[in-house]
Amino acid sequence: MRTKLLFLLLACSLTFPVKAQGYQPTEANLKARQEFRDKKFGIFLHWGLYAMLATGEWTMTNKDLNYKEYAKLAGGFYPSKFDAARWVAAIKASGAKYITFTSRHHEGFSMFDTKYSDYNIVDATPFKRDVLKELADECHKQGIGLHLYYSHIDWYREDAVWGRTGRGTGRPYPEGNWDSYYAFMNHQLTELLTNYGPIGAIWFDGMWDQDQNPDFDWELDKQYALIHQLQPSCLIGNNHHLVPFSGEDIQIFERDLPGENKAGLSGQDISSLPLETCQTMNGMWGYKITDQNYKSAKELIQYLVGAAVKDANLLMNIGPQPDGELPEVAVQRLAEMGEWMKVYGETIYGTRGGCVAPHSWGGTTQKGNKLYVHILDLKDKALFLPLIGQKVMKASYFVDGTPVKYQKNQEGYTLLLREVPVDIDTVIELELD
């Protein structure tokens, strides 16, 4: 993830050679896309050796740490408090339906048992446990989907082609060896999609590292075909900050809701694919000991609702500690979100963006003939909805079923609320004809 080197991508002019044309998703894949859209809420877990430094996942390149010296961190990595069952239970209690776990981040360390590199959590650390296997088993046991983040770049491997990051880590060969590195990635992806049961999605990141070399061929066509061959239902997303390429099944937005670009990373057009926006719970992706600037439960819930009314999923990030525990504040936020979802989950899960587009006051989600009006910020007791061509049969407060009065005119309907909304999200349920 890019957390400090923010820049504006010229999405209309920046392109990468991609040959994956004519991709025809299977019926299983199409079904998985709809199920993904139904889930609406997932938790991102950024965990790697960088947690030991407690300064974020980009420290290796930000501080130009020598790759051989950095690798020595593995000799002391022993997350004694890691408990996959507790992780998954806390995440499930939040109302999240899936986890996206960093199998290998830009630092190059594999957080799973791989035959294709000794630089992994089983072979290079005294911990000797495959945390991904334990997490996968627990996800399957508790009914939570498992997605896997996989970096397209590597600041450790000597055969990885240099991009604009990781240039000061001391690796000797700027040109790398693409054939070797590409084969390595595909071998690892094969392991991930063979040894850990059903995987909901592969979440790629790092393609932007060659943005100054737009002719670079990532050979995504063969890589995407491999993934779809191994698990046809496995979705592919790529955090390249561009309009999706053929072969991709979901569109990712970083630190912004679709259609917004406050962080400078999400200026691309919105496609017809299922959408997902990723956001941090505090300020960083990986664990940072000085970052206690956690968003409030209200902010997180309203961000989740903001994604849903734009027909997108929210992937909310947590950076686990080096000892293997989730930060206490993060667990508290998960619980708070879970309490809200127990009441209002029906207005989020399985919905699509409603027929009333998002406004400054909030927006709508829809399921069948039920339109859920999510009021996040309204300073009045009256709310106009431009429901032209729609007939409202009934209006009520979702939380208790109390009727809501309304008036109709040629432009739509005006809801007459009992008071100015003060809740995190005041939801009005409309039954449409």
C-alpha positions, 0 to 999 in steps of 0.5 A: 500500500502506498501511505507516504508517497502519494501522487496523482495518477493520470489514469486516462493517459497511463496504461500498461500492456495487458494481453488478457483480452476476451476473458469469459468468466465462468458461471461459478465466477459470476455467482461468486461476484454476486456473493461478494457484493452481498457481503459488503464488509471485510477486514484487511490484515497487514502483517509481516516482519515490518510489525517488529519495527512498529513503524509501518509496512513501508519502513524498508524502502522509506529508510533504505534498509539493507535487504540482508540486514532487514532479513535478520528480523525473521530470526527474532519473529516469534508472535507467541500470542497469535491465536487464529481462532481469536482473530477470526472470532473478533472479526466475525463479531464485527459483522465482517464476512471476509478477511484479506490477509497479506500473504506476501507484502512488498518487503518480500517475506512470505507469511506462509509455508512456501517451497519456493523461498526459505524467506518465510515464516516457517523456515526463517523464524523460530515460530515455525508455524504456518499462520496462514494455514491456521487462519485459513482453517479457522476461517473455514471453520467459522464461516468467514471468507478468506482473500489473499493479498499478494504483492507484485513487487519485492524489495528483497529478492535479487531477481525482482525488477527494480521500480521506483521504490525499494531502490535503496535496499542494497540489491545488486541487480536493477534489471533483475531477472523477470522470467525467474521472478515471474515464475516464482510468483506463479509458483507461490500463487499455485501454492496459495490456491492449492494448499489453503482451501477455497480462496475468495479473491487474490488482491494484487498490489504494486503494479504502480511501481512501474508507472515511470516505465509504462511499457513494462509487461507484467504478463497479467494474462497468463497469471490471471488465467492460472488463478481462474484455472486453479479456482474458477470462483476465485475473484481477482482484484488489482490495486493499480488505481486504473480502470480494471483490465480484462481478467479482473473480477472486482474493482479496488479503490484505495482510501476513497469511496468510488467516485471520490479522490481525496487521497489522490489514489482513486481517480479512475472511472467506475466500472460495472464490476463489483466494487471494494474500497479499502481504508485504514482504521487508524492512519497506517496499514501495518502496525505503527506504535505511535499511531493511536489515531483510531477513527471513532466507531461513528466514523467507521460505521458511516464509512461502511454505510457510505460504501454501501450506498455507492454499491461498494464493499468496505475492506477495513484494515487492522495492523496486528502487533508483532506479538500476534495480537490485534491491537486492543483499540481495533478489537474494541472498534470491531465490537462496536461495529458489530453491535450496530450491524446486529441491528442494521445489518439487514439494510447493508448485507445483500443490498445494492446502491439504492435508486436515490443517489448519495447526497450530502445527508447520506444515501440509500441501499435497496433490496427488492422493493425495500428502499433503506434511506440512510440519514447520516447528517441532516439538520432538518426534520424534513427530507426530500427524496427525488423518487420520480416514477416510484410509488411509496406504499409505506414508510417507517423507522427501521429500528422500531417500525414507527410510521413516518409521515410523508408527502408526495408531489411531482418531483418525489416524496418528502419524509416528515421525521419525528425529530432532527436525526442525531443517531450515527445512521437514522434508517428509514425503510420505504416499501415501494410498489 
